[in-house]
Amino acid sequence: MTGKIGAGKTLFGCHRAMQVFGYGGHVTSNIVFLEEGCRKYLAYRGRSFDFAAQYQYHDFEEEPNFMLKARKGTKSNPTLVLIDEAHLYYPSGRSQHYDVAFELLNKFISQSRKFHIDIYLITQDESLLYHRLKTQAEHRYHCIDMRKKSYGWLGTPPGAGLKWVEKDTKSDLVMKEGETQLDKRLFGCFDTFQKYDKFTRELQANLPTHDLLPNTFSEGLIPGLIRRGRRFLFP
C-alpha cells in the first residue's frame, strides 16, 4: 500500500490485522498494537482473541529479518506479516544493512505462499511497490493506492501472492472491495508514536495544529507518524 502521510495506510493495515485477530490468526508486525485497544475493538465486533499468542512485535532496525520469524499459517487461516514503513528497507543511499534486509524481504515474499503467509507492505515510496517489488517479487502482490482511493491487481489474479480481502466475505470484519470508510475506533488499537516518540512529540509541540504535516516531512524525516485527531482523509 502506498500513499502520503495521513492517507490512512497504517490504519488500513490495522484493520487487516483486526480481521486476522478476529479469525484466530497470527500477526507479526513492526507496528505496536495495544492490547486493551484491540480487545475493546474486537469485543465491539463480537470477537475475542489471545493477544500474547496471536501477536508478535519486532522492530525492523533491531531485527531487520523479523519477517523470517513469522509463524507458518494454514491454508484456511494464513499468518499476516504487516510491515509498516517498508521503504526503510529500500537501500537508497543507506548502509549495506538495509541492502541485506531488502533482499531478505524479496526472498520472503517469493516464498510466502508456500508457508501460507500473507504479506502487507505499507510505504510512502510508490516506486518501491510499482517498480522494485513488481520486478523482484514476480508481480505477485496487490497494490492499494490511497491517493486514488482505489485498488487494483498488479500481475497475477486474486488469490496469488499478497492479498487483503478475507475469503469469508459475509463477515462484518471484512472490508469489501469498493468500501473506503474505516472505523475510527481502530485508532485505539495501535501506537505509531513509540518508535519516534521523543522526536515526534518535540516536533508536534512546535507545530501549528494543521490537519496535515508539510509534504517535506513525507520524505522519511518522520516516517510512521500519525497524529490522533487529525482529519480523516476518506470521504
C-alpha positions as a printed Julia matrix, in Angstrom:
235×3 Matrix{Float64}:
   0.0     0.0     0.0
   1.29    3.43   -0.88
   0.21    6.99   -0.15
   1.24   10.17    1.62
   1.35   10.77    5.37
  -2.17   10.85    6.78
  -3.78    8.93    3.94
  -4.74    6.06    6.25
  -2.17    3.43    5.26
  -1.33    2.28    8.76
  -4.99    2.49    9.77
  -5.91    0.22    6.86
  -3.15   -2.18    7.9
  -4.52   -2.17   11.43
  -7.94   -3.03   10.03
  -6.42   -6.0     8.23
  -4.76   -7.15   11.45
  -8.07   -6.93   13.3
  -9.58   -9.25   10.68
  -6.83  -11.78   11.32
  -7.13  -11.47   15.11
 -10.89  -11.91   14.85
 -10.48  -15.15   12.89
  -7.97  -16.54   15.39
  -4.96  -15.94   13.14
  -1.46  -14.7    13.97
   0.08  -11.31   13.15
   3.8   -10.48   13.05
   4.46   -6.76   12.66
   6.67   -3.78   13.43
   3.51   -1.85   14.34
   2.91   -1.54   18.07
  -0.56   -2.94   18.73
  -2.14   -2.06   22.07
  -3.7    -4.98   23.88
  -6.52   -3.1    25.59
  -7.44   -1.17   22.46
  -7.5    -4.32   20.32
  -9.54   -6.16   22.92
 -12.15   -3.39   23.07
 -12.39   -3.14   19.3
 -12.79   -6.89   18.82
 -15.31   -7.07   21.67
 -17.31   -4.37   19.89
 -17.22   -6.63   16.83
 -18.27   -9.64   18.89
 -14.85  -11.31   18.8
 -12.2   -12.24   21.33
  -8.52  -13.06   20.94
  -5.36  -14.09   22.78
  -3.01  -11.12   22.49
   0.12  -12.96   23.6
  -0.49  -15.94   21.34
  -1.72  -14.11   18.24
   0.57  -11.07   18.06
   4.33  -10.84   17.7
   6.09   -7.46   17.64
   9.52   -6.91   16.1
  11.49   -3.73   15.46
  12.97   -3.88   11.97
  16.05   -1.82   12.96
  16.97   -4.25   15.71
  15.81   -7.29   13.74
  15.86   -6.48   10.0
  14.91  -10.06    9.19
  11.97  -10.18   11.6
   9.59  -11.36    8.9
  11.53  -14.63    8.76
  10.42  -15.35   12.32
   6.74  -15.31   11.44
   4.79  -18.43   12.31
   3.66  -20.62    9.47
  -0.02  -20.32    8.72
  -2.5   -22.79    7.33
  -4.49  -22.75    4.12
  -7.67  -21.84    5.97
  -6.0   -19.44    8.41
  -2.88  -17.77    6.97
  -0.46  -15.73    9.04
  -0.24  -11.98    8.38
   3.12  -10.21    8.22
   2.41   -6.49    8.39
   5.4    -4.26    7.58
   4.94   -0.56    8.18
   7.34    1.91    6.53
   8.57   -0.78    4.16
  10.53    1.86    2.23
  13.08    1.81    5.05
  14.22   -1.5     3.58
  14.77    0.28    0.29
  18.56    0.8     0.03
  18.67    4.34   -1.39
  21.94    5.64   -0.02
  21.57    3.67    3.19
  24.01    1.2     4.65
  24.59   -2.34    3.49
  22.44   -3.37    6.45
  19.39   -2.21    4.5
  20.54   -3.84    1.27
  20.62   -7.18    3.05
  17.25   -6.56    4.69
  15.65   -5.68    1.37
  16.96   -8.82   -0.31
  15.58  -10.85    2.61
  12.24   -9.14    2.15
  12.09  -10.02   -1.54
  13.1   -13.61   -0.87
  10.48  -13.88    1.84
   7.76  -12.55   -0.45
   8.64  -15.05   -3.15
   8.32  -17.96   -0.69
   5.37  -16.7     1.36
   2.64  -18.72   -0.37
   4.4   -21.96    0.46
   4.08  -21.2     4.18
   0.57  -19.69    3.98
   1.77  -16.23    4.91
   0.12  -13.04    3.67
   2.4   -10.01    3.49
   1.1    -6.48    3.77
   3.57   -3.72    2.9
   2.93   -0.1     3.85
   5.11    2.6     2.34
   5.2     6.23    1.24
   7.56    5.29   -1.59
   5.38    4.29   -4.51
   8.42    3.29   -6.57
   9.06    0.5    -4.08
   5.74   -1.12   -4.91
   5.34   -0.22   -8.55
   8.89   -0.87   -9.68
  11.31   -2.65   -7.35
   8.93   -5.17   -5.8
   7.0    -5.57   -9.01
  10.11   -6.87  -10.75
  11.78   -8.66   -7.86
   8.76  -10.33   -6.31
   7.43  -11.81   -9.54
   4.47   -9.42   -9.74
   2.64  -11.34   -7.01
   1.08   -8.65   -4.89
  -1.95   -6.43   -4.61
  -1.34   -2.69   -4.71
  -3.63   -0.22   -2.95
  -3.02    3.43   -3.82
  -4.53    5.67   -1.14
  -4.14    8.79   -3.28
  -6.53    7.42   -5.89
  -8.71    5.74   -3.24
  -8.72    2.72   -5.47
  -7.11   -0.67   -5.6
  -6.27   -3.0    -8.42
  -4.37   -6.17   -9.02
  -0.89   -5.96  -10.47
   0.38   -9.11  -12.13
  -1.44  -12.33  -11.35
  -5.16  -12.5   -10.49
  -6.7   -12.56   -6.97
  -5.53  -15.4    -4.77
  -1.86  -15.23   -5.72
   0.75  -13.54   -3.58
  -0.21  -10.65   -1.3
  -3.86  -10.17   -0.63
  -6.01   -8.3     1.84
  -9.6    -9.49    1.37
 -10.77  -12.4     3.52
 -12.39  -15.32    1.73
 -15.34  -15.16    4.12
 -16.95  -12.05    2.62
 -20.04  -12.39    4.82
 -18.14  -11.37    7.94
 -18.58   -7.85    9.29
 -14.82   -7.78    9.88
 -14.17   -7.73    6.15
 -13.62   -4.5     4.28
 -15.17   -5.33    0.95
 -13.9    -4.05   -2.36
 -15.37   -0.64   -3.07
 -15.62    0.41    0.58
 -13.39    3.25    1.73
 -14.74    4.16    5.16
 -12.8     2.74    8.09
 -13.97    2.58   11.7
 -12.19    5.32   13.66
 -12.18    3.05   16.71
  -9.14    1.5    15.05
  -7.07    4.47   16.24
  -7.15    2.97   19.72
  -5.71   -0.34   18.53
  -2.2     0.74   17.64
   0.5     3.25   18.51
   2.88    4.67   15.93
   4.5     7.04   18.41
   6.65    4.53   20.25
   9.47    4.27   17.73
   9.81    8.02   17.11
   8.41    9.02   20.49
  10.83   11.71   21.65
  11.37   13.35   18.27
   7.74   13.39   17.17
   6.43   14.74   20.45
   9.0    17.54   20.43
   8.12   18.27   16.81
   4.39   18.43   17.47
   4.9    20.76   20.41
   6.37   23.31   17.99
   3.96   22.82   15.1
   0.66   24.6    14.49
  -2.35   22.28   14.6
  -2.67   21.72   10.87
  -4.7    18.81    9.54
  -1.69   17.61    7.57
   2.02   17.9     8.12
   4.02   19.67    5.39
   4.92   17.45    2.46
   8.62   17.82    3.27
   8.08   15.52    6.23
   6.88   12.75    3.94
  10.39   12.18    2.63
  11.31    9.95    5.54
  12.08   12.55    8.2
   9.32   11.3    10.47
   8.05    8.08    8.88
   5.33    6.33   10.82
   3.89    9.46   12.41
   0.13    9.51   12.77
  -1.43   12.27   14.83
  -4.55   11.26   16.67
  -7.44   13.57   15.92
  -6.15   14.54   12.5
  -8.75   14.97    9.8
  -9.53   11.57    8.34
  -8.89   11.55    4.6
 -11.65    9.24    3.41
 -14.97   10.52    2.06
